[in-house]
């Protein structure tokens, strides 16, 4: 509890220890598990199938010395956590200090892994199982406070269905998905219908979250620095993902599917709903026969969008869309996130106490099984 508010941070991250992959992966894949190697330019990083997890050269790279220096500077506020290996007790201590009741916990390296093509899809699935088993064990330290989101190998829809079922049975509380097209498939591709059907039946939300410098198609690849690519990739990929789920009938076919957009801010939301509504008014469902309702109706029945506490546009989002569709995130413990200042920033927004209460907890807690 923080200043009278219950707080659910819907975008937080693991900092996976490099040796975790080999330790937790199925034994037959142990010699090919992600591991530290030479990623070029004299740098070391996590590699798998002979490639770095992220693009290191060309568009949207993560390899520059300037970016690395900025990231390390941003991590200074987590110095104690880093020295303790980001163990769960240090996370809970941070949460207690700031009055955060619960976090939804996503991968870091694992998110990068899902932005990479794999020659061996069984190896990809094994990597997802390894992360999910390790993260579930980590979150078992305080399972009501650490809500684990499982990685799914969306490059292989059949394997994604298997892992969704397995991870949910073991205690996952959500599923972490990249928004990027994958193997030429957008979210509305017919191959994914079995995945949406399984997730809808399980009853857990999908959390859509981009990650840096992917090999997959990304708006960020139009840029030649990581910073500029990151500026556009996260919100633009989120916007396209939302549009495809609505306009191509995924939500119509799977009305029980709950979607949470995180780490993309919320300021774009009124504009994006307006843009979709304009096209509904012009052409209706002439090209999209599965669009049976207005786009905003689908949004309001199935989506949440996470905000940063310091967004100057937040009062306008509440005025134009409503305060029932927004949740809160800090990106803990990533250096570009808003921990811990994001909470004070939200509480200082020119919005009502009731809106803060909804954003902090009431809107998202039921979705993550915390009602």
N, C-alpha and C positions, 0 to 999 in steps of 0.2 A: 504494500500500500504506500502511495506517495501523495502527500498533501491531501488526503481524503479520497484519492482516486486509486482504483485497481488498474494495473498497467500490464498490457500484453504487447511485447515488442515482436512484430510479425516478420522481421527480417534480421536475423542474427546468424553467425557463421561459426563453423568449426575451423580450427587451424590444424589440419591433419598432420601428425608426425610422419616424417618421410618413411620410416620403417613400418608403418601400419599396414601398408598395402601388401607387402610380402608376408607379414605375420598373419593377416586375416583372410587372405585369398585362398581359394581351394588349392590343395596341395599340388595338383597337376599343373597349375598355372604359376606356381611360386617363382620359377626361374624367369618368367616374363612379366612379373608384377611391375607396376610403376616404381621407379627408383631414381635416385639422383644420378645425373650424368652430365656430360659436357654439352651444353645447348648452343655453343658458339660464342664468339667474341670473348673467349676466355672466361665465360660465366658457367656456373653450375645451376642446374634446375631439375625438376622432375621430368622424366622421359618415359615413354611407353611405345612399344613397336618401333623403336629407333628414332622417334621424333619427340621434340619438346611438347609439353601439353598445350602451349599457346604459340601463335605465330611470333617469330622473333625478328623477322625481317619483312620488308615491304610495307604493306598497308596495315594500320592499326597494330603496331608492334608493342611488346612489353619490355624490350631489351635495352632501352636507352639508359645510360648512367644517370641522366637527369631525373627520369621517372623513378628509378630505383632509389635515388637519394631522397626524393620527396616522400616516397612510401615509407622509408626508414624513419624519416623525421616524424611522420604522422603516427608511427607506432610507438613513439616515446611514451605516450600516455598509458600504454599497456606494457611498460617495461617489466613490472613485477609479474604480470601474467605470463609474459614470454619466458622469463627466467624459471617459472614454475611449469613450463610446458603447456600453458593454457589448460591446466587440469580443471575438472569440473568444480572443485571446491573454490578455485580462484574466481571462476565465473559467478558462482552463487554469491560470493562475497561482494563482487561488484554489483550484482543485482540487489542485494540487501542494502548496500550503501546508498543506492539511488532509488530504492523503493519500487523496483520492477518485480512484479509477481511472477511473470512467465515470459519465456522466449520461444519463438519458433526457430529451430536451428537447421541451417542449410550447410552444404559443403562449401569449401573454397577451392582446393585443388580438384575436388570431384566435379565442381561446376565447370571447370576448365576442361576436364576429361570428356564431359558430355558435349563440348564444342569441337570435338575432334573425330574425324572419320577413323574407323577401325577396319583393318583387313580381316581380323578374326573377331566376329561378333560374339562368340562364346567367351573370349577373353574380356571383352567389354562387359558382358553380363556378370562375369566373375568379379571384375573390378567393382561393379555396383553392389554386388552382394557383400564384398569385403568392406566397403565403406559403410553400408547399411548396418552390418553386424557390429562393426566397431562403434559407430555413432549411437546405436541403440544401447550398447553397453555403457558408453559414456553418459548418455542421458538417463540411464537407470539410477544414477546418483540422486536424482530428484525428478522423477518422471512427470509429476504434475506441474513442474515449473519449466522443464526442458522438453519441449514438444518436438520430437524428431521428425524431420521431413526426409523421406527416402528418395534416393536417386533411382531413375528408371532408364534402362537402355533403349531409348526411343528409336535408335538406328535399327532396331530389330523388334517390331511390334509384338511378335509372339513371345519373345523373351521378356518384353516389358510387362505383358500381362502376367506372366509367371512371377516376376519379381514384385509386382504390385500386390499380388495375393500373399506371397511369402512374407514380405516386409510388414504388411498390415497384420498378419497373424502373429508376428513377433512384437508388435507394439508401435509401429510407425503411426504418426498422427496426421501426416500430409504427404504429398508427393511433389518433389522439386523437378521442374521442367524448364529447359531452355526454350525461348520463343522462336529461335532461328529455324528456317527451313532445314530439314535433315534428310539426307539421301534423296533430295528432290521432292520431299513431302512437306507441304504445309499442314497445319493442324486439321484442316478439313479433308485430308486425303483419306480415301476409303480404307486403307490399311490400318489407320488409327482407330477405326470405329470399335474394334474389339478392345482396344485400350480404354476408350471412354466408357464403354459398356461395363467393363470390369471395375473401373474406378467409381462409376456411379453406383454400382451394386455394393461396393465396399463402403461407400458413404464418407470418404475422406476428401478434402479439398485438393485441387492442384494449385501450386504456387508457382507463378511464372516469373522467372528471374534470369536476366541476361548475365553474361560473364565476359571477362575481357579477352580480346584478341583471339577470337575463335578461327578455326579453319573453315567452319561452316559459313554460308552467306550471312553477311551482317552489314547494316548501314554504316558501321564503323570502318569498314574496309575502304570507304571512299576517302579516308583521311590517312595521313602518313605519320601521325604521332598517336600514342596511346591516349593522351588526354583528350584530344579533339575527337577521336573515335569513340571514347567512352561517353562524352557529352551527348552524342546523338544516338548511340546504339541502344542504350537502356530504354529511354522513353519511346523512341520510334519503333523498336521491336515490340514493345508492350502494346503500342497502339495498333500495330498490324495484327498482332495475335488476337487482341480483343475483337477487331473487325472481322477476322476470318471465323472465329468461333460463333459470332452472331450471324453474319450475312450468309455463311455457307451452311447454316442449319445444324451445327453441332449442338448448340443449346436447345434447339427445337427437338432434335432427336433424343437428347439426353438431358431432360429438364432438371434432373437431380444433381447435375454436375456443378460444383461450387468452384469458383475461380478467384484467386487472390493475386493481384499484381503488386509486386514489391520492388523496391529500389529503382523506381522509375519516376518518383515524385507523383504528385496528384494534380498539379496546375494545368496539365493538358486536358484533363477530363471534360470540363464543360465544352471546350472547343471541339473535342473529338465526338462527343454525343451530338453536338450541333451539326457537325459535318455529316455524320451518318443520317441524321434526321432530314437534312436538306436533300440528300439523295433518295431517301424514302419518299419524300414529298414529290420529287421529280419523276421517279421511275417505279416506286413501290417495289414489288418483288418480280418485276418483269424478267430479270435475268437470274433471280434467286428464288426459286419456287418454294424453298423450305423456310423462307422468311415470312412467317405467318403473323407476326406482331411488329409493332414499331421497334426500332433498335433500342431505344431507351427503356422500353419495357423489359427486354431481355437483360439489359444491363442491370436494372434494378432488382430483378428476380434472382440473379446468379453471380454477380460480381462484387468484389471489394477492391479498392485501390488504396495502397499505403502512401501516406504522406510523411515528409520530414516535418519536424516541429517548426523549422525556421522558414517555411515557404510563405513568402509575402502574398501569394495568390490564394492562400487557403481560405480566407473569409469569402472570396468570390466563389470558390468551389462550393462552399456550404450554401451560399445564397442561390447559386444557379442550379445545383444538382441536389443538394440536401446533405444533412449530416449523418444519414443512415448508411452511407456507402463508402465511408472512409475509415481506414485503420492507420496504425502508427508503426513507424520503423526507425531504427537508428543505424543499421548495418554493423552492429557490434561484432567483432572488434576490428573491423577493417579501418585502415587509416583515413579513408576518404569519407567515413561515416560521421554521424553527429553525436556519438556517445562521448560524454554524458550530457552535453549542452542541449541536445534536442528536446529533452523533457521540459526544462525550464522555458525553452523557446515556445513550445506548444502552449504551456500554461500562461504565457504572456501574450498570446495572440488575442486580437480583439474579437473573440467569439465567446459564446455562452458557456457557462459551467457544464450545462447539459451536453453541448457539443463535444467538449473535451472528454467528458465521461464516455460518450459513445465511441469517440475515436480511440481512446486509450484501451477500452475493454468491451463495452456492450456490443459493438458491431461484430467483433472478431471472435470473442470468446466462445460463442456457440459453434462457430465453424470449426474450431480446433478442439472441441470436446471439453470446454472449460466453463460451460454455462452453470 
